[in-house]
């Protein structure tokens, strides 16, 4: 699969990066096209549709091999500078449109928090964890 992203730094500042685990198989046996890869493919198609309509892609889409939440697959992580990073689970290709709607809400939030009441209903159980925007000062005094 081809990674879909815009290399311009300014563009990255305005859009969330969505890392989708393409190996997630929701705890099932190995398969040719696991559910995580199906989710990635559906999101990739939606991003391409937006571009074909002359719209900016709502996310920067990247695939990863594992997000270490195998019992809660399909999983993804969404991140932007100066916002919380969220680990998301219980996803599927059927939720791709709702995931993009959530990504828009995330991008428009001040700190990366989208209250549960504002999320699409299908994503009510998706939050597995969050990571602060900055875990430590890069140049801590010794």
N, C-alpha and C positions, 0 to 999 in steps of 0.2 A: 504494500500500500504506500502511496505517496503522502508525505507530510504536507499539510496545507497550512501555509503561513505567509505573512507579508513581512519582508525583512526590514522595512523602514522602522527605525526606533520610535519615531513620533507615533506611528500607527500602533505599535505595541503598548504605548503608554495609555491609549484610549480604549483598548479592548482587552477583555480577559483572555488568559491562556487557559485552555481546557485540555488537560492531559487525560487521555482515555486509555485504560488498560485493555489492550487488544487480546491478552491471553485469558482474561476472565471467562470462566465457563460456569459460573454460578454453582460451584461445588460438584458439577457433573463430570462425566468421563471426558477424556480427550476427544476432540472432534476437529474436522477440517475448518469450519467457520464458527468458532466459539461465539457466544453471545456478546462478549466484549468487542470482538472484531465486527460483529453486525451493528452494534451501537456506533462504533467509529465510522463504518461505511455510511450509515444513515446520516450522521452528522456531517460527514464529508459531502454527501449529496446536497444537503441543505445549504451548506456554505457555498457550494458551486452554483446552486440555484440563485442565491442572493447576488453573487457576482455576475451571473448571466443577466440579471435584471438591472445591472448597473449600480447595485447597492454595495456598500462596504460590508465585508463579512462581519458578522456580529461577534465572532470569536477568532482567536488564533488557535487552531486545532493541532494537537500533537499526540502521537501515539507513544505509549510506554509499554514495556513488557510485563511489569507487575507492580501493583501498589500495595501488596502484602495485606490485602483484605479479602482473601479468596473465599471465605465463607459468607461474604456479604456482596459478592459480585452481582452484576457488573459494577465496576468502580471507576471513578474519575476524580481529578483534583482540579480545582479552579483557583486561579491566582492572578493578582494584578499588583503593581507597585503600591505600597502604602495601604494595602488592604489585607484583611485576614485571608489566609489560604484555607480552603475547605476541602476535606476529604469526603467524597460523596459515594454512596453505595445504593444497592437495590435498584439499579438502573436497568434499562433495556432499550432496544431500538425503538420500541413503541413510545418511549418517553422522550425521544430526541427533540421534538418540537418544544415540549415543555421545558426541557433542559436549556434550550436556546432562549426561551422567555425568561427563565431564571437568570441566565447569564447577563441579559440586558438589565434586569433589576440590580444584579450584583455590580455591574459596571457603573450604573447610575448612583449607587450608594456611596456615602462618604467614607466608610470604613470597611465595606465588603460584607456588611450584615444585612440580610434580607429576612425580615420577620416571618415566622411560619405562616401567619395569616395572609401574607402577600405572595407566597410561593404557589405555583400551580398545585392543585390538590394531589395529583399523581406523584408528587415529590415530597409528600409529607414526612416520609420516613428515610429520606436520603442522607441526612447529615450523620457522618460517622465520627467526625472530629474536625477541629480547626487549629490552625497554627498562626501565631502572631505574625504581623507584617515584618517585624524585626525581632529576631530572637535574642540578639546581643549586640553590643556596640562593636563595630569592626576593629577599632583601635583602643581597646581597653588598656589603661595604664598598668604596667607590671608591678 
